[in-house]
Amino acid sequence: MRIVALTAMLLGMGWGIAWAGDPPCDKYPPAKQAKCAAVWKELNQEDGPLISQFGLAQLKRREEGKINAEQHLAENMTFIKQSTQKRLERLRARMEKE
């Protein structure tokens, strides 16, 4: 149960941060924003399994005592930042094709 809760939290946190502050589709003209939002949602769904896998592996390392709470949080933030940046790059590439 704890693993499921952590995975859900990590998925939600990753997607929430991706939308925080400056939503990626705001920079597109209004006519393209709906398409952008649909592509962004697809990208998040595509990356869901990878994000879950990272969260589960990290939880295992934490439970084994290989990392502490501070390391856990730092690794989470680094992973979320990097994975969000990759999704933003893929979003830009797909929107250029439109």
Wavefront OBJ file of the C-alpha trace (Angstrom):
o trace
v 0.000 0.000 0.000
v 2.824 2.389 0.852
v 4.407 1.767 -2.545
v 1.163 2.561 -4.357
v 0.723 5.767 -2.355
v 4.305 6.878 -3.021
v 3.999 6.099 -6.715
v 0.763 8.066 -6.977
v 2.339 10.963 -5.101
v 5.414 10.954 -7.326
v 3.318 10.858 -10.473
v 1.121 13.668 -9.231
v 4.084 15.702 -8.071
v 5.864 15.345 -11.393
v 2.847 16.433 -13.358
v 2.000 19.200 -10.909
v 5.455 20.720 -11.144
v 5.331 20.500 -14.899
v 2.256 22.757 -14.837
v 3.374 25.022 -11.997
v 4.183 28.636 -12.693
v 4.364 28.687 -16.480
v 2.120 26.141 -18.213
v 3.912 24.971 -21.367
v 1.018 25.698 -23.708
v 0.595 29.358 -22.741
v 3.301 30.406 -25.191
v 1.363 29.047 -28.175
v -1.333 31.010 -30.015
v -4.852 30.401 -28.669
v -5.731 28.324 -31.740
v -2.939 25.827 -30.928
v -3.330 25.678 -27.149
v -5.920 22.873 -27.164
v -3.674 20.707 -29.373
v -0.707 21.529 -27.156
v -2.629 20.510 -24.035
v -3.587 17.197 -25.655
v 0.028 16.497 -26.660
v 1.244 17.448 -23.159
v -1.238 15.024 -21.621
v -0.045 12.249 -23.974
v 3.578 12.905 -23.036
v 2.742 12.674 -19.339
v 0.934 9.383 -19.901
v 3.838 8.006 -21.942
v 6.270 8.822 -19.134
v 4.061 7.474 -16.339
v 5.662 3.988 -16.257
v 9.186 5.450 -16.190
v 8.263 7.785 -13.343
v 6.690 4.920 -11.414
v 9.743 2.738 -11.961
v 12.015 5.485 -10.618
v 9.798 5.983 -7.567
v 9.689 2.294 -6.739
v 13.443 1.854 -7.143
v 14.076 4.878 -4.970
v 11.666 3.657 -2.303
v 13.465 0.315 -2.239
v 16.825 2.055 -1.772
v 15.332 4.174 1.017
v 13.895 1.158 2.821
v 17.250 -0.633 2.513
v 18.960 2.352 4.134
v 21.002 3.191 1.045
v 19.696 6.773 0.979
v 18.321 9.061 3.678
v 15.323 11.408 3.563
v 17.381 14.369 2.373
v 18.943 12.363 -0.461
v 15.516 10.973 -1.352
v 14.047 14.467 -1.706
v 17.053 15.794 -3.641
v 16.926 12.861 -6.065
v 13.171 13.323 -6.506
v 13.573 16.981 -7.371
v 16.435 16.290 -9.801
v 14.492 13.505 -11.510
v 11.334 15.599 -11.792
v 13.237 18.561 -13.218
v 15.071 16.422 -15.781
v 12.029 14.412 -16.845
v 9.928 17.569 -17.166
v 12.614 19.215 -19.293
v 12.681 16.177 -21.587
v 8.883 16.277 -21.929
v 9.034 20.002 -22.731
v 11.580 19.306 -25.476
v 9.379 16.548 -26.910
v 6.359 18.878 -26.716
v 8.227 21.546 -28.672
v 9.275 19.009 -31.320
v 5.739 17.672 -31.748
v 4.215 21.139 -31.875
v 6.694 22.162 -34.583
v 5.280 19.371 -36.735
v 1.756 20.764 -36.355
l 1 2 3 4 5 6 7 8 9 10 11 12 13 14 15 16 17 18 19 20 21 22 23 24 25 26 27 28 29 30 31 32 33 34 35 36 37 38 39 40 41 42 43 44 45 46 47 48 49 50 51 52 53 54 55 56 57 58 59 60 61 62 63 64 65 66 67 68 69 70 71 72 73 74 75 76 77 78 79 80 81 82 83 84 85 86 87 88 89 90 91 92 93 94 95 96 97 98
